[in-house]
Amino acid sequence: MNYLASVGSYAIMIREVFKKPTKWRIMKSLIFKEIDELIFSSLGIIIFISFFIGAVVAIQTALNLTNPLIPRNLIGFATRQSVILEFAPTFVSIIMAGKVGSYITSSIGTMRVTEQIDALEVMGVNSLNYLVFPKIIAMLFYPFAIAISMYVGIFGGWMAGVFGGFLTSEDFITGLQSDFVPFHIAYAFVKTLIFAFVIATVPSFHGFYMKGGALEVGKASTTSFVWTSVVIIILNYILTQLLLG
């Protein structure tokens, strides 16, 4: 019953986010601040992880191609499919749930503990719109980060495959271009947008409705990461079945 109550509270929170909007003059600066905090500050870790994930996929594929009849360009094909379909949109989103989600929960939770949210409501400000809406808008730029992740992941696979001596650059590029389905890119970005909404709202929910002191802020951050990851994994299965099944 507690889970059902939480789902209901989350749905009510989403509805309240879009009611009684804050003045655009104030909202504009909040959105730019959140874009910087949530997207641009995360690009470093996204690029770092994506490069090595792509490299590992290429190396593992190469090491498992023991049959000489299997063409080496399959390494490029496997790297492209793995990075575009799964690693860039889903794996990076789980990493972002930890980095961005914890930041969102702790920042809103600290405001709740220090009664700053109560002060906003006393002044007649819709605190949910003021705090959560800019994060949702900022996370609309998340596909931009995932596009960079895809490029860097495939580049990492090329570097590992070519400089590791597993295949030539021509073979990798041939595999990269073979049997390309443009819809896979659309599928990845649809997933990314939905994951972005989850990453912006689920941690906000845990931060906004937390009770207690500083210790509970830490517990809420951990709980929000767990539940955001669970929701992302379940949605990943559902979206894959709907879009590719």
One Martini backbone bead per residue (centre of mass of N, CA, C, O) as a GRO file, in nm:
protein
  245
    1MET     BB    1   0.055   0.064  -0.018
    2ASN     BB    2   0.298   0.257  -0.014
    3TYR     BB    3   0.353   0.241  -0.319
    4LEU     BB    4   0.077   0.352  -0.412
    5ALA     BB    5   0.101   0.621  -0.262
    6SER     BB    6   0.358   0.714  -0.411
    7VAL     BB    7   0.239   0.715  -0.695
    8GLY     BB    8   0.017   0.921  -0.632
    9SER     BB    9   0.205   1.150  -0.533
   10TYR     BB   10   0.363   1.172  -0.798
   11ALA     BB   11   0.121   1.249  -0.981
   12ILE     BB   12   0.047   1.506  -0.822
   13MET     BB   13   0.319   1.648  -0.858
   14ILE     BB   14   0.312   1.671  -1.167
   15ARG     BB   15   0.059   1.847  -1.176
   16GLU     BB   16   0.172   2.085  -0.994
   17VAL     BB   17   0.413   2.175  -1.171
   18PHE     BB   18   0.197   2.301  -1.407
   19LYS     BB   19   0.102   2.499  -1.193
   20LYS     BB   20   0.144   2.806  -1.138
   21PRO     BB   21   0.357   2.980  -1.283
   22THR     BB   22   0.642   3.127  -1.307
   23LYS     BB   23   0.801   3.383  -1.394
   24TRP     BB   24   0.996   3.411  -1.674
   25ARG     BB   25   1.228   3.585  -1.562
   26ILE     BB   26   1.296   3.367  -1.343
   27MET     BB   27   1.288   3.094  -1.501
   28LYS     BB   28   1.519   3.140  -1.702
   29SER     BB   29   1.753   3.135  -1.493
   30LEU     BB   30   1.689   2.852  -1.381
   31ILE     BB   31   1.729   2.691  -1.643
   32PHE     BB   32   2.026   2.767  -1.699
   33LYS     BB   33   2.132   2.654  -1.433
   34GLU     BB   34   2.039   2.355  -1.482
   35ILE     BB   35   2.192   2.302  -1.742
   36ASP     BB   36   2.469   2.335  -1.611
   37GLU     BB   37   2.436   2.124  -1.374
   38LEU     BB   38   2.312   1.865  -1.541
   39ILE     BB   39   2.475   1.868  -1.821
   40PHE     BB   40   2.761   2.008  -1.846
   41SER     BB   41   2.877   1.875  -1.575
   42SER     BB   42   2.839   1.567  -1.715
   43LEU     BB   43   3.022   1.533  -1.972
   44GLY     BB   44   3.282   1.415  -1.860
   45ILE     BB   45   3.172   1.138  -1.753
   46ILE     BB   46   3.038   1.052  -2.018
   47ILE     BB   47   3.292   1.043  -2.196
   48PHE     BB   48   3.463   0.852  -2.026
   49ILE     BB   49   3.268   0.607  -2.022
   50SER     BB   50   3.210   0.575  -2.327
   51PHE     BB   51   3.494   0.515  -2.429
   52PHE     BB   52   3.540   0.248  -2.255
   53ILE     BB   53   3.292   0.093  -2.341
   54GLY     BB   54   3.358   0.080  -2.644
   55ALA     BB   55   3.634  -0.059  -2.607
   56VAL     BB   56   3.533  -0.316  -2.460
   57VAL     BB   57   3.338  -0.418  -2.675
   58ALA     BB   58   3.551  -0.454  -2.900
   59ILE     BB   59   3.742  -0.649  -2.750
   60GLN     BB   60   3.536  -0.873  -2.677
   61THR     BB   61   3.452  -0.932  -2.965
   62ALA     BB   62   3.735  -1.002  -3.076
   63LEU     BB   63   3.796  -1.240  -2.866
   64ASN     BB   64   3.527  -1.411  -2.975
   65LEU     BB   65   3.654  -1.423  -3.274
   66THR     BB   66   3.779  -1.739  -3.358
   67ASN     BB   67   3.657  -1.758  -3.632
   68PRO     BB   68   3.788  -1.715  -3.955
   69LEU     BB   69   3.498  -1.683  -4.108
   70ILE     BB   70   3.461  -1.434  -3.947
   71PRO     BB   71   3.432  -1.116  -3.986
   72ARG     BB   72   3.590  -0.828  -3.856
   73ASN     BB   73   3.353  -0.616  -3.903
   74LEU     BB   74   3.176  -0.711  -3.659
   75ILE     BB   75   3.296  -0.520  -3.450
   76GLY     BB   76   3.166  -0.257  -3.556
   77PHE     BB   77   2.874  -0.355  -3.543
   78ALA     BB   78   2.864  -0.427  -3.235
   79THR     BB   79   2.941  -0.150  -3.129
   80ARG     BB   80   2.710   0.012  -3.249
   81GLN     BB   81   2.470  -0.145  -3.129
   82SER     BB   82   2.547  -0.129  -2.827
   83VAL     BB   83   2.570   0.180  -2.798
   84ILE     BB   84   2.298   0.281  -2.924
   85LEU     BB   85   2.083   0.085  -2.783
   86GLU     BB   86   2.220   0.076  -2.469
   87PHE     BB   87   2.466   0.223  -2.339
   88ALA     BB   88   2.397   0.520  -2.385
   89PRO     BB   89   2.095   0.541  -2.281
   90THR     BB   90   2.106   0.344  -2.018
   91PHE     BB   91   2.380   0.340  -1.869
   92VAL     BB   92   2.409   0.651  -1.849
   93SER     BB   93   2.139   0.696  -1.695
   94ILE     BB   94   2.229   0.549  -1.436
   95ILE     BB   95   2.464   0.735  -1.379
   96MET     BB   96   2.282   0.994  -1.370
   97ALA     BB   97   2.109   0.901  -1.131
   98GLY     BB   98   2.350   0.935  -0.937
   99LYS     BB   99   2.446   1.225  -0.996
  100VAL     BB  100   2.183   1.395  -1.049
  101GLY     BB  101   1.982   1.270  -0.846
  102SER     BB  102   2.142   1.335  -0.586
  103TYR     BB  103   2.146   1.638  -0.627
  104ILE     BB  104   1.841   1.688  -0.630
  105THR     BB  105   1.766   1.562  -0.358
  106SER     BB  106   1.964   1.722  -0.175
  107SER     BB  107   1.872   2.012  -0.251
  108ILE     BB  108   1.568   1.980  -0.181
  109GLY     BB  109   1.603   1.851   0.101
  110THR     BB  110   1.751   2.093   0.228
  111MET     BB  111   1.516   2.290   0.185
  112ARG     BB  112   1.322   2.134   0.366
  113VAL     BB  113   1.489   2.136   0.632
  114THR     BB  114   1.533   2.470   0.615
  115GLU     BB  115   1.242   2.592   0.515
  116GLN     BB  116   1.238   2.712   0.215
  117ILE     BB  117   0.973   2.593   0.103
  118ASP     BB  118   0.786   2.729   0.308
  119ALA     BB  119   0.862   3.018   0.224
  120LEU     BB  120   0.757   3.002  -0.066
  121GLU     BB  121   0.457   2.938   0.013
  122VAL     BB  122   0.409   3.195   0.180
  123MET     BB  123   0.467   3.380  -0.089
  124GLY     BB  124   0.295   3.217  -0.326
  125VAL     BB  125   0.473   2.992  -0.435
  126ASN     BB  126   0.524   2.736  -0.659
  127SER     BB  127   0.751   2.512  -0.558
  128LEU     BB  128   0.740   2.294  -0.781
  129ASN     BB  129   0.777   2.482  -1.021
  130TYR     BB  130   1.041   2.622  -0.920
  131LEU     BB  131   1.213   2.339  -0.883
  132VAL     BB  132   1.123   2.125  -1.122
  133PHE     BB  133   1.072   2.252  -1.403
  134PRO     BB  134   1.370   2.332  -1.478
  135LYS     BB  135   1.468   2.033  -1.482
  136ILE     BB  136   1.292   1.931  -1.712
  137ILE     BB  137   1.394   2.128  -1.928
  138ALA     BB  138   1.696   2.063  -1.904
  139MET     BB  139   1.653   1.746  -1.978
  140LEU     BB  140   1.592   1.799  -2.287
  141PHE     BB  141   1.923   1.804  -2.337
  142TYR     BB  142   2.015   1.504  -2.299
  143PRO     BB  143   2.040   1.396  -2.597
  144PHE     BB  144   2.299   1.553  -2.651
  145ALA     BB  145   2.474   1.378  -2.458
  146ILE     BB  146   2.410   1.103  -2.599
  147ALA     BB  147   2.531   1.171  -2.874
  148ILE     BB  148   2.816   1.196  -2.762
  149SER     BB  149   2.829   0.911  -2.645
  150MET     BB  150   2.807   0.760  -2.912
  151TYR     BB  151   3.055   0.875  -3.051
  152VAL     BB  152   3.267   0.805  -2.830
  153GLY     BB  153   3.212   0.500  -2.820
  154ILE     BB  154   3.289   0.439  -3.116
  155PHE     BB  155   3.570   0.565  -3.100
  156GLY     BB  156   3.672   0.371  -2.880
  157GLY     BB  157   3.638   0.116  -3.054
  158TRP     BB  158   3.832   0.203  -3.279
  159MET     BB  159   4.085   0.239  -3.108
  160ALA     BB  160   4.095  -0.051  -2.988
  161GLY     BB  161   4.089  -0.211  -3.259
  162VAL     BB  162   4.325  -0.076  -3.416
  163PHE     BB  163   4.552  -0.038  -3.181
  164GLY     BB  164   4.513  -0.355  -3.095
  165GLY     BB  165   4.510  -0.536  -3.373
  166PHE     BB  166   4.213  -0.658  -3.467
  167LEU     BB  167   4.180  -0.429  -3.695
  168THR     BB  168   4.096  -0.230  -3.942
  169SER     BB  169   3.963   0.068  -4.025
  170GLU     BB  170   3.797  -0.037  -4.268
  171ASP     BB  171   3.649  -0.265  -4.120
  172PHE     BB  172   3.508  -0.094  -3.907
  173ILE     BB  173   3.351   0.092  -4.105
  174THR     BB  174   3.201  -0.131  -4.249
  175GLY     BB  175   3.051  -0.232  -3.992
  176LEU     BB  176   2.922   0.045  -3.922
  177GLN     BB  177   2.749   0.051  -4.210
  178SER     BB  178   2.614  -0.212  -4.171
  179ASP     BB  179   2.283  -0.249  -4.137
  180PHE     BB  180   2.152   0.030  -4.108
  181VAL     BB  181   1.907   0.169  -3.872
  182PRO     BB  182   1.760   0.469  -3.820
  183PHE     BB  183   1.550   0.393  -3.592
  184HIS     BB  184   1.757   0.342  -3.363
  185ILE     BB  185   1.799   0.640  -3.303
  186ALA     BB  186   1.509   0.710  -3.230
  187TYR     BB  187   1.483   0.503  -3.002
  188ALA     BB  188   1.711   0.623  -2.824
  189PHE     BB  189   1.576   0.913  -2.794
  190VAL     BB  190   1.313   0.827  -2.667
  191LYS     BB  191   1.435   0.699  -2.420
  192THR     BB  192   1.594   0.947  -2.323
  193LEU     BB  193   1.352   1.136  -2.267
  194ILE     BB  194   1.218   0.954  -2.055
  195PHE     BB  195   1.461   0.934  -1.866
  196ALA     BB  196   1.484   1.237  -1.814
  197PHE     BB  197   1.214   1.264  -1.665
  198VAL     BB  198   1.286   1.067  -1.438
  199ILE     BB  199   1.550   1.211  -1.336
  200ALA     BB  200   1.390   1.479  -1.260
  201THR     BB  201   1.137   1.358  -1.073
  202VAL     BB  202   1.208   1.132  -0.869
  203PRO     BB  203   1.418   1.290  -0.696
  204SER     BB  204   1.226   1.525  -0.635
  205PHE     BB  205   1.023   1.362  -0.473
  206HIS     BB  206   1.223   1.266  -0.246
  207GLY     BB  207   1.302   1.559  -0.160
  208PHE     BB  208   1.020   1.700  -0.110
  209TYR     BB  209   0.894   1.447   0.091
  210MET     BB  210   1.084   1.463   0.309
  211LYS     BB  211   1.186   1.364   0.646
  212GLY     BB  212   1.382   1.552   0.871
  213GLY     BB  213   1.723   1.556   0.841
  214ALA     BB  214   2.039   1.520   0.730
  215LEU     BB  215   2.032   1.209   0.727
  216GLU     BB  216   1.774   1.187   0.540
  217VAL     BB  217   1.903   1.305   0.287
  218GLY     BB  218   2.093   1.066   0.233
  219LYS     BB  219   1.869   0.849   0.219
  220ALA     BB  220   1.709   0.981  -0.013
  221SER     BB  221   1.934   0.963  -0.226
  222THR     BB  222   1.954   0.655  -0.229
  223THR     BB  223   1.657   0.592  -0.291
  224SER     BB  224   1.639   0.751  -0.558
  225PHE     BB  225   1.848   0.586  -0.713
  226VAL     BB  226   1.710   0.314  -0.699
  227TRP     BB  227   1.430   0.397  -0.827
  228THR     BB  228   1.536   0.517  -1.087
  229SER     BB  229   1.672   0.258  -1.189
  230VAL     BB  230   1.421   0.079  -1.189
  231VAL     BB  231   1.252   0.250  -1.386
  232ILE     BB  232   1.450   0.244  -1.623
  233ILE     BB  233   1.457  -0.067  -1.662
  234ILE     BB  234   1.154  -0.108  -1.708
  235LEU     BB  235   1.123   0.097  -1.945
  236ASN     BB  236   1.326  -0.039  -2.129
  237TYR     BB  237   1.160  -0.293  -2.175
  238ILE     BB  238   0.896  -0.163  -2.277
  239LEU     BB  239   1.017   0.005  -2.516
  240THR     BB  240   1.146  -0.231  -2.666
  241GLN     BB  241   0.881  -0.386  -2.713
  242LEU     BB  242   0.727  -0.153  -2.862
  243LEU     BB  243   0.958  -0.054  -3.084
  244LEU     BB  244   1.103  -0.357  -3.159
  245GLY     BB  245   0.879  -0.601  -3.130
   0.00000   0.00000   0.00000
